[in-house]
Amino acid sequence: MVLGDDSVKSTIIVEQLDAPALVQKLLFFRGVTAQLVARGGDEGTFVCVIQPALANADAASAYLKTELARSGQAGSLAWGRVSAIFTFNGAVLRRVTVAELNGARLRLRYSFGFASLT
């Protein structure tokens, strides 16, 4: 399912994208500085707000009900930015929250966790 597409007026606003790494700190006896060693990737976070174009308040309510039920689903996630495609491997939808609900105007915040980014 496509959550949003700026070309068809389903606006996507990215609020957070991070891909942290696990780092081990090594302290040496009588060492002046510690050494930091990369130990691979850690869980990343992708948070975006989607504003779909809906016809009326009933359509917004039905859309909201469907999307709230998706919380906890796992699968693949891709996000395109101009000519670059970001692929989030091992993505899980952590949370769907209402950012704004006013008649047919609806904005939903999606929080995803992912294992790696390519």
C-alpha positions as CSV (number, residue, x, y, z in Angstrom):
1,M,0.0,0.0,0.0
2,V,1.3,3.5,-0.8
3,L,1.0,5.8,2.2
4,G,1.6,9.0,0.3
5,D,2.6,10.4,-3.1
6,D,3.3,14.1,-3.5
7,S,2.4,14.0,-7.2
8,V,-1.2,13.1,-6.3
9,K,-1.6,15.4,-3.4
10,S,-1.0,12.9,-0.6
11,T,1.7,15.0,1.1
12,I,4.5,13.2,2.9
13,I,6.5,15.1,5.5
14,V,9.6,13.4,7.0
15,E,10.1,14.3,10.6
16,Q,12.9,11.9,11.6
17,L,15.3,9.5,9.8
18,D,18.2,8.1,11.7
19,A,20.4,5.0,11.2
20,P,22.6,4.7,14.3
21,A,25.5,2.4,14.7
22,L,26.6,0.3,17.6
23,V,29.9,1.6,18.9
24,Q,32.1,-0.1,21.5
25,K,34.3,2.2,23.7
26,L,37.7,0.6,24.5
27,L,39.7,2.1,27.4
28,F,43.3,1.2,27.7
29,F,45.4,1.2,30.9
30,R,47.3,4.5,31.1
31,G,45.8,5.4,27.7
32,V,45.3,9.1,26.9
33,T,42.2,8.6,24.8
34,A,39.6,5.9,24.4
35,Q,39.2,4.1,21.1
36,L,35.8,3.8,19.5
37,V,35.2,0.6,17.4
38,A,32.2,0.2,15.1
39,R,30.3,-3.0,15.8
40,G,27.6,-2.9,13.1
41,G,24.3,-1.3,12.7
42,D,21.6,-0.6,15.3
43,E,17.9,-0.2,14.9
44,G,16.9,2.9,13.0
45,T,13.8,5.1,13.1
46,F,11.7,6.6,10.3
47,V,8.9,9.0,11.3
48,C,6.7,10.7,8.7
49,V,3.4,12.6,8.6
50,I,1.0,11.7,5.8
51,Q,-1.8,14.1,4.7
52,P,-4.2,12.2,2.3
53,A,-6.7,14.0,0.1
54,L,-10.1,12.8,1.4
55,A,-13.5,13.6,0.1
56,N,-15.4,14.2,3.4
57,A,-15.5,13.5,7.1
58,D,-16.9,10.0,6.7
59,A,-14.0,9.1,4.4
60,A,-11.5,10.5,6.9
61,S,-13.0,8.4,9.7
62,A,-12.9,5.2,7.6
63,Y,-9.3,5.9,6.6
64,L,-8.3,6.6,10.2
65,K,-9.9,3.4,11.5
66,T,-8.1,1.3,8.9
67,E,-4.7,2.9,9.5
68,L,-4.9,2.6,13.3
69,A,-5.4,-1.1,12.9
70,R,-2.1,-1.4,10.9
71,S,0.1,-0.7,14.0
72,G,2.5,-3.6,14.6
73,Q,2.6,-4.8,11.0
74,A,6.0,-5.8,9.6
75,G,7.1,-5.7,6.0
76,S,9.1,-3.7,3.5
77,L,9.2,0.0,3.3
78,A,10.6,2.3,0.6
79,W,10.8,6.1,0.4
80,G,11.7,8.0,-2.7
81,R,13.4,11.4,-2.6
82,V,13.9,12.9,-6.1
83,S,16.0,10.2,-7.8
84,A,17.1,8.3,-4.7
85,I,15.1,5.4,-3.2
86,F,15.7,4.5,0.4
87,T,14.8,0.9,1.3
88,F,14.2,0.1,4.9
89,N,14.8,-3.6,5.6
90,G,13.0,-5.4,8.4
91,A,10.6,-2.4,8.9
92,V,7.9,-2.6,11.6
93,L,5.1,0.0,12.0
94,R,5.5,0.9,15.7
95,R,2.8,3.5,16.0
96,V,0.1,5.4,14.1
97,T,-1.0,8.6,15.8
98,V,-3.4,11.4,14.8
99,A,-1.5,14.6,14.1
100,E,-4.6,16.5,13.0
101,L,-8.3,15.6,12.5
102,N,-10.6,18.4,11.3
103,G,-13.5,17.3,9.1
104,A,-12.1,15.8,6.0
105,R,-8.6,17.1,6.8
106,L,-6.5,14.3,8.3
107,R,-2.8,14.1,9.1
108,L,-1.4,10.8,10.5
109,R,2.1,10.3,12.0
110,Y,3.7,7.0,11.3
111,S,6.6,5.7,13.3
112,F,8.6,2.9,11.8
113,G,11.6,0.9,13.2
114,F,13.9,-0.8,10.8
115,A,17.0,-3.1,10.9
116,S,19.0,-1.6,8.1
117,L,18.9,1.0,5.4
118,T,20.0,0.6,1.8
